Amino acid sequence: MDVADRCSVNSLRDMPGSNPVQGRVRWDPLHSLWNGVMLGGALLAPFYAS
C-alpha cells in the first residue's frame, strides 16, 4: 500500500520500524468534515425524501 495514498481512510499500515505502542494519533480535519457532512445528510434525508 502506498504511504501517500490519501484515500486509505481507516486502514492499518504495516511499515518497517512502526510500533503500535509508541505511535501517535493524528487528526485529519478534511476527513472529519467529510464524515460530518455525510452524517448530517443521513440524519436529514428522512425528512426530505418522499
Buried (B, 14 or more C-beta within 10 A) or exposed (E): EEEEEEEEEEEEEEEEEEEEEEEEEEEEEEEEEEEEEEEEEEEEEEEEEE
